[in-house]
Amino acid sequence: MAGVLAELGCNVLDADRTAREVVEPGSPGLRAVAESFGDEVIREDGTLNRERLGSVIFATEEKRALLNSILHPYIISRQDAFLREWEATDPKGIGVVDAALMIESGGYKRFDKLIVVHCAPDKQLQRVMARNNLSREEAEQRIQAQMPQEEKKQFADYLIDTSEGFDATRKRTEEVYRALRKFSESNRK
């Protein structure tokens, strides 16, 4: 979906990439994570041990909330810098932030419109297992740690269902893009 929006001309920011950038070796974000979760989440080369941190934060909601409270301010600040740059260089453009936790973090309130991308629960499980090389139990634990898709849909201005494969997803994404373009043009007059 994000790739199609970029192909159509949107400025797209991957929040996962931003999240990785704010915990690069020597960064304030990484230091804050180490202070809260211990040096065992830092590898010998100074990089974040994502697997170890993941096993800690997906075990309890309190640890997940702590990590989010540490990193979200850094992530949002970085995203906002990109958005300001895009607005300066492409004032009629459409900026898209691709973020799994947009609703949970409250970050969606910063934007004019919200797209929720969803799929059938069995597909979601298969995709999480394949993407992260997780067991069924580990994938279910991660999915259960997130806001349910049905709840997320209630926040959406636009929904994109990815259950039926790429062609159907692309068609719906193009429809959403046209709606965003129309919205953008009507708000810039």
C-alpha positions in Angstrom: 0.0 0.0 0.0 2.7 2.5 1.0 4.7 1.6 -2.1 1.7 2.2 -4.4 1.0 5.6 -2.7 4.7 6.5 -3.3 4.4 5.4 -6.9 1.3 7.6 -7.3 3.3 10.6 -6.1 2.8 10.7 -2.3 5.7 11.5 0.0 5.8 8.3 2.2 7.6 7.9 5.5 8.1 4.4 7.0 7.7 4.8 10.7 9.6 1.5 11.3 12.6 3.1 9.5 12.3 6.2 11.7 12.1 4.0 14.8 15.3 2.3 13.8 17.0 5.6 13.2 16.2 7.0 16.7 17.9 4.0 18.3 21.1 4.1 16.3 24.3 3.6 18.2 25.1 6.6 20.3 21.7 8.2 20.0 19.7 9.6 22.9 16.9 7.2 22.1 19.2 4.2 22.4 20.7 5.5 25.7 17.2 6.0 27.1 16.3 2.4 26.1 19.4 1.0 27.8 18.8 3.0 30.9 15.3 1.6 31.2 15.8 -2.0 30.0 19.4 -2.6 30.9 22.6 -3.1 28.9 21.5 -6.6 27.9 19.4 -5.1 25.2 22.5 -3.6 23.6 24.9 -5.7 21.5 28.6 -5.6 21.8 28.8 -3.5 18.6 26.6 -0.9 20.3 23.4 -1.7 18.3 20.1 -2.5 19.7 19.4 -6.2 20.2 15.8 -6.1 18.8 15.2 -9.8 19.5 16.1 -9.5 23.2 14.1 -6.2 23.6 11.2 -7.8 21.7 11.1 -10.7 24.1 11.0 -8.3 27.0 8.4 -5.9 25.7 6.0 -8.4 24.2 5.8 -10.2 27.5 4.0 -7.4 29.4 2.0 -4.4 28.5 3.8 -2.3 31.1 7.2 -2.8 29.4 5.6 -2.1 26.0 4.1 1.1 27.3 7.4 2.1 28.8 9.3 1.6 25.6 6.6 3.5 23.6 6.8 6.4 26.1 10.5 6.6 25.6 10.7 6.3 21.8 7.5 7.9 20.5 8.6 11.5 21.3 11.9 10.9 19.3 9.9 9.2 16.5 7.3 11.9 16.3 9.9 14.7 16.3 11.8 13.0 13.4 8.5 12.4 11.5 7.5 16.1 12.0 10.9 17.2 10.6 10.2 15.2 7.4 6.7 16.5 7.1 7.9 20.1 7.5 10.6 19.5 4.8 7.9 18.0 2.5 5.6 20.9 3.0 8.4 23.3 2.2 9.5 21.5 -1.0 6.1 20.1 -2.2 3.3 22.3 -0.7 0.6 20.6 -2.8 1.9 17.1 -2.1 0.4 14.4 0.0 2.4 13.1 3.0 1.8 9.7 4.3 3.3 8.2 7.5 3.1 4.4 7.4 2.9 3.4 11.1 1.5 0.4 12.7 0.9 2.1 16.1 -0.5 5.4 14.8 -3.7 5.0 16.7 -2.3 3.5 19.9 0.3 6.3 20.1 -2.2 9.0 19.5 -0.1 10.2 16.5 -3.0 10.0 14.2 -4.4 13.2 15.7 -1.6 15.2 14.0 -3.0 14.3 10.5 -5.9 15.4 8.4 -6.9 11.9 7.4 -6.3 8.3 8.6 -6.0 5.2 6.4 -6.3 1.9 8.2 -4.9 -1.0 6.3 -6.3 -4.4 7.5 -6.7 -8.0 6.4 -8.5 -11.2 7.5 -7.2 -12.4 10.9 -5.8 -15.7 9.4 -3.8 -13.7 6.8 -2.6 -11.3 9.5 -1.2 -14.2 11.5 0.4 -15.8 8.5 2.0 -12.5 7.5 3.4 -11.7 11.0 4.9 -15.2 11.2 6.5 -15.0 7.8 7.7 -11.3 8.1 9.3 -11.8 11.5 10.2 -15.5 11.3 8.1 -16.2 14.4 6.3 -19.2 15.7 2.5 -19.2 15.8 2.5 -18.5 19.5 5.0 -15.6 19.2 3.0 -14.1 16.3 -0.3 -14.4 18.3 1.3 -12.8 21.3 2.4 -9.8 19.1 -1.0 -9.5 17.5 -2.7 -9.6 20.8 -0.4 -6.8 22.0 -1.9 -4.5 19.4 -5.2 -2.8 19.2 -7.6 -5.2 17.4 -8.1 -4.4 13.7 -11.9 -4.0 14.1 -11.3 -1.3 16.7 -8.7 0.5 14.5 -11.2 0.6 11.7 -13.4 2.8 13.8 -10.8 5.6 13.6 -10.4 5.4 9.8 -11.3 7.9 7.2 -10.3 5.3 4.6 -10.0 1.5 4.8 -7.8 -0.6 2.6 -8.4 -4.4 2.9 -5.3 -6.4 1.8 -6.9 -9.8 2.2 -7.7 -10.4 -1.5 -4.2 -9.9 -2.9 -2.2 -7.2 -4.7 -4.5 -6.3 -7.5 -7.5 -5.6 -5.3 -5.3 -3.8 -2.8 -3.8 -1.7 -5.5 -7.2 -0.8 -6.9 -8.5 0.3 -3.5 -5.3 2.2 -2.8 -5.7 4.1 -6.1 -9.2 5.0 -5.0 -8.0 6.3 -1.7 -5.3 8.3 -3.4 -7.8 10.0 -5.6 -9.9 10.8 -2.6 -6.8 12.2 -0.8 -5.9 14.3 -3.9 -9.4 15.7 -4.0 -9.3 16.5 -0.3 -5.9 18.1 -0.6 -6.9 20.3 -3.6 -10.2 21.4 -1.8 -8.2 22.5 1.3 -5.6 24.5 -0.6 -7.9 26.9 -2.3 
